[in-house]
């Protein structure tokens, strides 16, 4: 028994001695791993600095694998994944970094912003509120919190935090822009214009640069520059839909006996030549005739001090080429069904955040074209694709008619599109230029809107003051296009039944 106890003691102490001998070796190995991890981290950082995000990924994964408790490696790996639009994976590493280094503003900001991108608004709100607790005077924290409240459509809270962001950082351009957009979306146009003016200093009138400030323009020659945004660069730019929407003001200027010079993107010259209210149409870069005042298409809303009740509603103010209308009437003459033009994909844009991250936005305006396949099951309906450039190939296998390769190429962009529209019974589209074209032409159009739609569509669930012939179909939940399409199908059945009666 005694011998057994001695043996047990010896074995235990031998193991202890062995382990004690291994401790320095373990620490040395751990230290070596940390040094190796640091070299991978630096290599990954260098790739991110060069915007080589895919190349950064293996370096940073190695760094995290060798040193899982390195919060910097976790943050950089999250940043690389975020740049590659792998937000869910990025979120895992930001959360891990927070556990390693709690109450760090930079980590919490990334975490909250990623939750917002993933539409996890409740989680984003919780984390963003921690940011405010950490740094109550941070304009960036208040702006992010306001962004989240805005996506939740809690506009009063969003306005409060944008105002605080501006108070703490008067140069916070994005906060001014976002605040103005909220006023605009809620029909408070006057406050929107007042807010945009804070970042509108590019448009200060001088003798050399006679920007129109909204004073009476009667009998003046007005240069309208296509684009610019409410408070953006006064050069060519903006979406085509913005151009078509603002073109209504050319008609208003003609009522004041103005002469209108319109400077447009070259590709829009053919379609804009069909607007009878433009006297001289020039392309960007062309020599410009003399003018008294100048403005941009987007600033026309402010120049006229537009409110929801004063929006010019007279349509049409844009027309299709009569020869092309006749041509497409002959082409479609054999189709006696209810003819519907479809557009399902919007242009891809990029996001850019104050933490430096950027990338292609999730295009919430676009809808998978497969949803439109359900419309083909309705009797006596024919579907025609009006989709160009973005997502055009997505519908090749679906029961949707497509036009020849030269469509909108031989005569100019949108020229065939508007002529075809004049020969259709209805246009159904997501929020793209096609919607604005149909509205400007005065033809029936149904627009399918995401849960968080552009502010111009205001809050009325079914109608818009911009276009009398337009009907709105809105998502009730983010990304839920199925319920939108089912509502469209019900309405189409009603129309088809009435036509058959």
Secondary structure, DSSP 8 states (H G I E B T S, - for coil): -HHHHHHHHHHHHHHHHHHHHHHHHHHHHHHHHHHHHHHHHHHHHHHHHTT-HHHHHHHHHHHHHH-TT-HHHHHHHHHHHHHTT-HHHHHHHHHHHHHHSTT-HHHHHHHHHHHHHTT-HHHHHHHHHHHHHH-TT-HHHHHHHHHHHHHTT-HHHHHHHHHHHHHH-TT-HHHHHHHHHHHHHTT-HHHHHHHHGGG-GGG---SSS-B--SS--TT-EEEEES--TTTS-SSS-S-HHHHHHHTHHHHHHHHTT-EEEEEE-GGGHHHHTT-TT-SEEEETTS-----SEEEETTTHHHHTT--TTT-------S---HHHHHHHHHHTTT--SEEEEEE------EEE-TTS-EEE---TT---GGGGGGGGGSTTEEEEE---SSSGGGGTTSS-B---TTTTTSS-TTHHHHHHHTT-SEEEEESSHHHHHHHHHT--EEEEE-TT--GGG-S-SS--TT-TTEEEEE-SSTT-HHHHHHHHHHHHHHHHHHHH-
